[in-house]
Amino acid sequence: MCGIGVIGASHAGLSAALALRQEGYAGPLTIVGDEPLEPYDRPPLSKQVLTGEWARGDVMLPFDAEALGAEWRLGRAAIGLDAEARAVRLDDGSTQVFQDGVVIATGAKPRRGLGDALAGVHVLRTLDDSIALASDLAEGPRHVAIVGGGFIGAEVAAACVALDVPVTILEALSAPFERILGPDLGDAVGAIHRSRGVEVRTGSLVERLRGDASARVTSVCLSGGDELAADVVVLGIGVEPCTAWLQDSGLVIEDGVVCDPSCLAAPGVVVAGDVARWPSPDTGLLQRVEHWDNAIRQAGHAARRLLGHDVGRYAPVPWFWSDQYGRKLQLVGTAAAYDEVEVVVGSIEAERFVALFRRDDRLIGAFAIGCVRELNACRRLLADTAAWEDAVNELVALGA
């Protein structure tokens, strides 16, 4: 058959489909998704859905289905791709050939293990994951343990505090959020949680989970012999890109689908969202970005590339946010491999500040709690590849 196939009924997948129509593509359009649901918004899953503020229908993404004019193949997983023929095999035994192109937007899935077959053990990625965890939290568990001190874990911890449920974050490194922000700012975010009653245990290596005779989790066993009682456990140990179905596709698979700077992975095949891995414009090294904002912007870029537009290099300024305890935490750019971090606006103690990250003589990233106006200035400075001294001076003046 002719047409374009969008594989992944995700936010990135829907954004790509909408962009294709907006750019004038009028041919057949098929969207394949392994969940039986139309695309929905994931950020509320670790916030409003857990606390009961939002119901299932509140997270569905709004779009004009009639104007989109797509054929939906929902509840159908793609299990193979012949990239040269643009032929996609589905788990119902059918094969669809998309002569006009394929968009890969299959996202990522949580890392599992550690006894997640026990009742009361959760990961958090899908709407069903969130509803299942919300149901357990609504029962009033005696204690919740969160394995992994990243932002998903932090948002779940904040939801537990809102529900008055005792909660502990278990982080293997010396500070929560260290992988994202480094140790100093990681400690600062950890202090926010401790001040709200969250127990934050660092240097905590989880060896296994223990369950009772009914196969319900009862505790988390740590290295060194410590054991933490918990009747609900959330595994927040990261995600991995959904690429198993592409192993024999002819594409390059290395921690994602490798594509060129324009998001092209092969003739007529583009990639967008959490599953995409492309060269950084700064270092040339391959990168993946697991952010909501990137999924939308990269999908539009990939769609235009598929239609043959001269889109050039995809070079976003990454932006990520998290809402915790009524505060907005935001990161723009990157904090990876920084040489220096400096708080230039506000103070960590006041829980309102902007910290800048330097590599060599350039600004490479900024982290802020509150300070939305200043953070927007950082986004502009990063887009302009601002020198470090110029960035510091502008932010100090802006925050004065």
C-alpha positions as CSV (number, residue, x, y, z in Angstrom):
1,M,0.0,0.0,0.0
2,C,1.1,3.6,-0.3
3,G,1.1,6.3,2.4
4,I,3.0,7.0,5.5
5,G,3.1,4.9,8.6
6,V,3.7,6.4,12.0
7,I,4.8,3.7,14.4
8,G,4.1,4.7,17.9
9,A,0.8,6.4,19.0
10,S,2.8,8.5,21.4
11,H,3.0,12.3,21.8
12,A,5.8,12.3,19.3
13,G,3.8,10.1,17.0
14,L,0.7,12.3,17.1
15,S,2.9,15.4,16.7
16,A,4.5,13.9,13.6
17,A,1.2,13.0,12.1
18,L,-0.2,16.5,12.7
19,A,2.9,18.0,11.2
20,L,2.6,15.9,8.1
21,R,-0.9,17.2,7.5
22,Q,0.0,20.8,8.3
23,E,2.8,20.5,5.8
24,G,0.4,19.5,3.1
25,Y,0.7,15.7,3.0
26,A,-2.7,14.4,1.8
27,G,-1.9,10.7,1.3
28,P,-3.0,7.8,3.4
29,L,-1.7,8.0,7.0
30,T,-1.6,5.1,9.4
31,I,-0.8,5.3,13.1
32,V,0.2,2.1,14.9
33,G,0.2,1.9,18.7
34,D,0.7,-1.0,21.1
35,E,-1.7,0.5,23.7
36,P,-5.4,0.4,23.0
37,L,-5.6,4.1,23.6
38,E,-5.2,7.2,21.5
39,P,-2.2,9.4,22.4
40,Y,-2.2,10.9,25.9
41,D,0.0,13.3,27.9
42,R,2.5,11.5,30.1
43,P,3.7,14.3,32.6
44,P,0.5,14.2,34.6
45,L,0.9,10.5,35.2
46,S,3.4,11.1,38.0
47,K,1.5,14.1,39.4
48,Q,-2.2,14.8,39.0
49,V,-3.3,11.2,38.2
50,L,-1.5,9.8,41.3
51,T,-3.1,12.3,43.6
52,G,-6.5,11.7,42.2
53,E,-6.8,15.3,40.8
54,W,-7.2,14.0,37.3
55,A,-9.2,11.1,35.9
56,R,-8.3,8.9,32.9
57,G,-10.0,11.2,30.4
58,D,-8.2,14.3,31.5
59,V,-4.8,13.2,30.1
60,M,-6.0,12.5,26.5
61,L,-4.4,14.8,24.0
62,P,-6.8,17.0,22.1
63,F,-6.8,16.9,18.3
64,D,-9.2,17.0,15.4
65,A,-9.5,13.4,14.3
66,E,-11.5,14.2,11.2
67,A,-9.0,16.7,10.0
68,L,-6.1,14.3,10.7
69,G,-7.8,11.6,8.6
70,A,-5.6,8.8,9.9
71,E,-6.2,5.1,10.1
72,W,-5.6,3.9,13.7
73,R,-4.2,0.5,14.4
74,L,-4.3,0.6,18.2
75,G,-3.6,-2.3,20.5
76,R,-1.2,-3.6,17.8
77,A,2.5,-3.8,18.4
78,A,5.0,-3.5,15.6
79,I,7.3,-6.6,15.7
80,G,9.5,-6.0,12.7
81,L,10.6,-3.6,10.0
82,D,12.3,-4.0,6.6
83,A,13.7,-0.5,6.3
84,E,14.6,-0.8,2.6
85,A,11.1,-2.0,1.7
86,R,9.4,0.2,4.4
87,A,7.5,-2.9,5.4
88,V,6.2,-3.0,9.0
89,R,5.1,-6.4,10.5
90,L,2.5,-6.3,13.2
91,D,1.7,-8.8,16.0
92,D,-1.5,-9.8,14.3
93,G,0.6,-11.4,11.5
94,S,-0.1,-8.7,9.0
95,T,2.5,-6.6,7.1
96,Q,2.0,-3.1,5.9
97,V,4.2,-1.4,3.3
98,F,4.4,2.4,3.5
99,Q,5.8,3.6,0.2
100,D,5.8,7.3,1.2
101,G,7.8,6.7,4.4
102,V,7.9,5.6,8.0
103,V,8.1,7.6,11.2
104,I,9.5,5.7,14.2
105,A,8.2,7.1,17.4
106,T,8.0,4.1,19.7
107,G,9.5,5.9,22.7
108,A,11.0,4.1,25.7
109,K,10.0,1.6,28.4
110,P,11.0,1.4,32.1
111,R,13.8,-0.8,33.2
112,R,12.5,-3.6,35.3
113,G,13.8,-6.5,37.4
114,L,14.2,-6.5,41.2
115,G,11.2,-8.7,41.8
116,D,8.7,-6.6,39.9
117,A,6.4,-9.7,39.6
118,L,5.4,-9.1,43.2
119,A,2.1,-7.4,43.9
120,G,2.7,-3.8,45.0
121,V,5.7,-3.3,42.8
122,H,5.3,-0.6,40.1
123,V,6.9,1.1,37.2
124,L,5.5,4.3,35.9
125,R,5.3,5.0,32.1
126,T,1.8,4.3,30.9
127,L,-1.6,5.4,31.9
128,D,-2.4,1.9,33.2
129,D,0.8,2.1,35.3
130,S,-0.3,5.3,36.8
131,I,-3.8,4.2,37.6
132,A,-2.5,0.9,39.2
133,L,-0.1,2.9,41.4
134,A,-2.7,5.5,42.3
135,S,-5.0,2.6,43.4
136,D,-2.3,1.2,45.7
137,L,-1.6,4.7,47.1
138,A,-5.3,5.3,47.8
139,E,-5.4,2.2,50.0
140,G,-3.1,4.0,52.4
141,P,0.1,1.8,52.4
142,R,2.2,1.7,55.5
143,H,5.3,2.7,53.6
144,V,6.4,3.4,50.0
145,A,9.9,2.8,48.8
146,I,11.1,4.5,45.6
147,V,14.1,2.9,44.0
148,G,16.0,5.6,42.1
149,G,16.5,9.2,42.9
150,G,15.6,10.8,39.5
151,F,12.8,13.1,38.7
152,I,10.1,10.5,38.2
153,G,10.9,9.1,41.6
154,A,10.9,12.6,43.1
155,E,7.5,13.4,41.6
156,V,6.1,10.1,43.0
157,A,7.5,11.1,46.4
158,A,5.8,14.5,46.2
159,A,2.5,12.7,45.4
160,C,3.0,10.5,48.4
161,V,3.5,13.5,50.7
162,A,0.3,15.1,49.3
163,L,-1.5,11.9,50.1
164,D,0.1,11.7,53.6
165,V,1.8,8.4,52.8
166,P,5.3,7.7,54.4
167,V,7.9,7.4,51.6
168,T,11.6,6.7,51.2
169,I,13.8,7.5,48.2
170,L,16.6,5.0,47.7
171,E,19.5,6.3,45.6
172,A,22.6,4.4,44.8
173,L,24.8,7.5,44.2
174,S,26.0,10.0,46.8
175,A,23.1,12.5,46.1
176,P,19.7,12.2,44.5
177,F,19.4,13.6,41.0
178,E,23.3,13.5,40.8
179,R,23.1,11.9,37.3
180,I,21.2,14.9,36.0
181,L,22.4,17.8,38.1
182,G,25.6,16.8,39.7
183,P,26.2,16.3,43.5
184,D,25.8,19.8,44.8
185,L,22.5,20.7,43.1
186,G,21.3,17.1,43.6
187,D,21.8,17.6,47.3
188,A,19.8,20.8,47.1
189,V,16.8,19.1,45.5
190,G,17.1,16.2,48.0
191,A,16.9,18.8,50.8
192,I,13.6,20.0,49.5
193,H,12.2,16.5,49.8
194,R,13.7,16.0,53.3
195,S,12.1,19.2,54.5
196,R,8.7,17.8,53.5
197,G,9.2,14.6,55.5
198,V,10.6,12.3,52.7
199,E,13.4,10.0,53.9
200,V,16.2,10.2,51.3
201,R,18.8,7.5,51.6
202,T,21.8,7.8,49.4
203,G,24.5,5.2,48.7
204,S,21.7,2.6,48.9
205,L,22.2,-0.3,46.6
206,V,19.1,-2.5,46.3
207,E,19.8,-6.2,46.1
208,R,16.4,-7.7,46.0
209,L,12.8,-7.3,47.0
210,R,11.2,-9.6,49.6
211,G,7.6,-10.8,49.4
212,D,5.1,-12.7,51.7
213,A,3.3,-15.9,51.1
214,S,0.7,-14.1,49.0
215,A,3.4,-12.7,46.7
216,R,2.9,-9.2,47.9
217,V,6.1,-7.1,48.4
218,T,7.0,-6.6,52.1
219,S,10.5,-5.1,52.1
220,V,13.5,-3.9,50.2
221,C,16.8,-5.6,50.9
222,L,19.9,-3.4,50.7
223,S,23.5,-4.1,50.3
224,G,25.2,-4.4,53.7
225,G,22.3,-6.2,55.2
226,D,19.8,-3.4,55.8
227,E,16.2,-4.1,55.1
228,L,13.5,-1.4,54.6
229,A,9.8,-2.4,55.2
230,A,7.6,-1.4,52.3
231,D,4.3,-2.6,51.0
232,V,4.5,-0.5,47.9
233,V,7.7,-0.2,45.8
234,V,8.2,2.1,42.8
235,L,11.1,1.3,40.4
236,G,12.4,4.5,39.0
237,I,15.7,3.2,37.6
238,G,15.5,4.7,34.1
239,V,14.2,3.7,30.7
240,E,15.5,2.0,27.6
241,P,14.4,2.8,24.1
242,C,11.9,0.5,22.4
243,T,14.1,-0.9,19.7
244,A,13.8,-4.7,20.1
245,W,11.4,-4.9,17.1
246,L,14.0,-3.2,14.9
247,Q,17.0,-5.6,15.4
248,D,16.7,-7.1,11.9
249,S,15.5,-3.9,10.2
250,G,18.8,-2.8,8.6
251,L,18.8,0.3,10.8
252,V,21.7,1.2,13.2
253,I,20.6,0.4,16.7
254,E,22.8,1.7,19.5
255,D,20.8,2.8,22.6
256,G,18.1,4.0,20.3
257,V,17.7,4.3,16.5
258,V,20.7,6.2,15.1
259,C,19.8,8.9,12.7
260,D,21.7,11.7,10.9
261,P,21.5,15.3,12.1
262,S,18.2,15.8,10.2
263,C,16.5,12.8,11.9
264,L,16.8,10.5,8.9
265,A,17.7,6.9,9.8
266,A,17.4,5.5,6.2
267,P,15.9,6.6,2.9
268,G,12.2,7.2,3.7
269,V,12.6,6.4,7.5
270,V,12.8,9.1,10.1
271,V,12.9,9.0,13.9
272,A,11.6,11.2,16.7
273,G,11.2,11.3,20.5
274,D,12.8,9.1,23.2
275,V,13.8,6.4,20.7
276,A,15.9,8.8,18.5
277,R,19.7,9.1,18.8
278,W,21.4,11.7,16.7
279,P,24.7,13.7,16.7
280,S,25.0,16.5,19.2
281,P,25.7,19.8,17.4
282,D,28.1,20.7,20.1
283,T,30.2,17.6,20.5
284,G,29.3,15.4,17.5
285,L,28.6,12.6,20.0
286,L,25.4,10.6,19.7
287,Q,22.7,11.7,22.1
288,R,19.1,10.8,23.2
289,V,16.8,13.3,24.8
290,E,13.9,11.9,27.0
291,H,11.9,15.1,27.4
292,W,8.3,16.0,26.5
293,D,9.3,19.2,24.7
294,N,11.9,17.4,22.6
295,A,9.3,14.7,21.5
296,I,7.1,17.4,20.1
297,R,9.7,19.5,18.4
298,Q,11.7,16.6,17.0
299,A,8.5,15.0,15.6
300,G,7.8,18.1,13.6
301,H,11.3,18.3,12.3
302,A,11.3,14.6,11.3
303,A,8.0,15.0,9.5
304,R,9.2,17.9,7.4
305,R,12.4,15.9,6.7
306,L,10.4,12.9,5.5
307,L,8.5,15.2,3.1
308,G,11.7,16.3,1.6
309,H,11.9,19.8,3.0
310,D,15.3,21.4,3.6
311,V,15.1,21.3,7.4
312,G,18.9,21.3,8.1
313,R,20.2,20.0,11.4
314,Y,18.0,19.3,14.4
315,A,19.7,21.3,17.1
316,P,17.3,22.1,20.0
317,V,18.0,23.6,23.3
318,P,16.8,20.8,25.6
319,W,14.2,21.8,28.2
320,F,12.8,19.8,31.0
321,W,10.6,20.7,33.9
322,S,9.2,19.0,37.0
323,D,6.5,20.2,39.4
324,Q,7.2,19.4,43.0
325,Y,5.5,20.9,46.2
326,G,4.1,23.8,44.2
327,R,7.5,24.7,42.8
328,K,8.6,24.4,39.2
329,L,12.0,22.9,38.6
330,Q,13.5,23.5,35.2
331,L,16.6,22.5,33.3
332,V,17.6,23.9,30.0
333,G,20.6,22.8,28.0
334,T,22.7,20.2,29.7
335,A,24.6,19.7,33.0
336,A,26.7,16.8,31.5
337,A,30.5,17.0,31.9
338,Y,30.4,20.6,33.3
339,D,33.5,22.3,34.6
340,E,31.8,24.6,37.0
341,V,28.3,25.3,38.4
342,E,27.5,28.7,39.9
343,V,24.3,30.0,41.6
344,V,23.9,33.5,40.1
345,V,20.3,34.4,41.1
346,G,18.6,33.8,44.4
347,S,19.7,31.1,46.9
348,I,19.4,27.4,47.4
349,E,18.2,28.0,51.0
350,A,15.2,30.0,49.8
351,E,14.3,27.3,47.2
352,R,14.3,30.0,44.5
353,F,17.5,30.2,42.4
354,V,19.2,29.9,39.0
355,A,22.4,27.9,38.7
356,L,24.5,28.1,35.5
357,F,26.7,25.3,34.2
358,R,30.0,26.1,32.4
359,R,32.2,24.0,30.1
360,D,35.4,25.7,28.9
361,D,34.3,29.3,28.3
362,R,30.7,28.6,27.4
363,L,27.3,28.4,29.0
364,I,26.0,24.8,28.5
365,G,23.0,24.7,30.8
366,A,20.9,26.2,33.5
367,F,18.8,24.8,36.4
368,A,16.2,26.9,38.1
369,I,13.6,26.6,40.9
370,G,11.1,29.3,40.4
371,C,12.7,32.1,38.4
372,V,10.7,31.4,35.2
373,R,11.7,34.8,33.6
374,E,15.4,34.2,34.2
375,L,15.2,30.6,32.9
376,N,13.7,31.9,29.7
377,A,16.6,34.2,29.3
378,C,18.9,31.2,29.8
379,R,17.1,29.4,26.9
380,R,17.9,32.4,24.6
381,L,21.5,32.6,25.8
382,L,22.0,28.9,25.1
383,A,20.4,29.2,21.6
384,D,22.9,32.0,20.9
385,T,25.9,29.9,22.3
386,A,26.6,32.6,24.8
387,A,30.0,33.0,26.4
388,W,30.2,32.2,30.1
389,E,31.0,35.6,31.4
390,D,28.4,37.3,29.2
391,A,25.7,34.8,30.5
392,V,26.7,35.3,34.1
393,N,26.6,39.1,33.8
394,E,23.2,39.1,32.1
395,L,21.6,36.8,34.6
396,V,23.0,38.7,37.6
397,A,21.6,41.9,36.2
398,L,18.3,40.3,35.4
399,G,17.9,38.9,38.9
400,A,19.0,42.1,40.7
